[in-house]
Amino acid sequence: MQKLPSKEQVANLNRYLRGWMGYFRLGNGSATFRKLANFVNKRVRHVIWRRRGRRGYGWGKLTSDYIYGQLGLFYDYHVVRL
């Protein structure tokens, strides 16, 4: 099986995150959304870093500008209050 480029994988992940956030946005889930944002950030960094043949998460090398700017990872985790 062929690996998709990181940008395509992030685009696929964004579809699921947007749908999940749209469904659960109403209510009091800000702590859960914060945990989800941290988890997704950590996993995306780990996958990118492993593809480069390195261990860990690349915290010192992969910037947030690259993750959220160039790759376009979803980051609209906020709760809508009625």
C-alpha positions as CSV (number, residue, x, y, z in Angstrom):
1,M,0.0,0.0,0.0
2,Q,1.3,3.4,-1.0
3,K,1.7,6.1,1.6
4,L,-0.2,9.4,1.0
5,P,1.7,12.7,1.2
6,S,1.4,14.4,4.6
7,K,-0.7,17.2,3.1
8,E,-3.3,14.7,1.8
9,Q,-3.3,12.8,5.0
10,V,-4.0,16.1,6.9
11,A,-6.7,17.0,4.5
12,N,-8.4,13.7,5.1
13,L,-8.0,14.1,8.9
14,N,-9.5,17.6,8.7
15,R,-12.7,16.3,7.2
16,Y,-13.3,14.0,10.2
17,L,-12.3,16.7,12.8
18,R,-14.6,19.3,11.2
19,G,-17.5,16.8,11.3
20,W,-16.8,15.7,14.8
21,M,-16.5,19.3,16.0
22,G,-19.6,20.4,14.3
23,Y,-21.6,17.6,15.9
24,F,-20.3,18.1,19.5
25,R,-19.7,21.8,19.4
26,L,-22.9,22.6,21.4
27,G,-22.4,21.9,25.0
28,N,-19.6,22.1,27.6
29,G,-16.8,20.2,26.0
30,S,-13.9,22.7,26.1
31,A,-11.7,20.5,28.2
32,T,-12.3,17.5,25.9
33,F,-11.6,19.7,22.8
34,R,-8.3,20.9,24.3
35,K,-7.3,17.3,24.9
36,L,-8.3,16.3,21.4
37,A,-6.3,19.3,19.9
38,N,-3.2,18.2,21.9
39,F,-3.6,14.6,20.9
40,V,-4.1,15.3,17.2
41,N,-1.1,17.7,17.2
42,K,1.1,15.1,18.9
43,R,0.1,12.3,16.5
44,V,0.6,14.3,13.3
45,R,4.0,15.4,14.5
46,H,4.9,11.8,15.3
47,V,3.8,10.5,11.9
48,I,5.8,13.2,10.1
49,W,8.8,12.6,12.2
50,R,8.7,8.8,11.8
51,R,8.5,9.2,8.0
52,R,11.8,11.1,8.2
53,G,13.3,8.1,9.9
54,R,13.6,9.6,13.3
55,R,12.2,8.8,16.8
56,G,10.1,11.1,18.9
57,Y,7.8,13.9,17.9
58,G,10.1,16.6,16.5
59,W,9.1,19.2,19.1
60,G,12.2,21.3,18.5
61,K,12.3,20.9,14.7
62,L,8.6,20.9,13.5
63,T,7.1,24.3,14.1
64,S,3.4,25.1,14.6
65,D,3.6,27.3,11.5
66,Y,4.5,24.2,9.5
67,I,1.8,22.0,11.1
68,Y,-1.0,24.5,11.0
69,G,0.1,26.8,8.2
70,Q,1.7,24.8,5.4
71,L,-0.1,21.4,6.1
72,G,-3.3,23.2,7.1
73,L,-4.2,21.1,10.1
74,F,-7.6,21.9,11.5
75,Y,-7.6,24.2,14.6
76,D,-11.1,25.5,15.2
77,Y,-11.7,23.9,18.6
78,H,-14.2,26.1,20.4
79,V,-17.6,25.6,22.0
80,V,-20.7,27.5,21.0
81,R,-22.8,28.7,23.9
82,L,-26.5,29.2,23.4
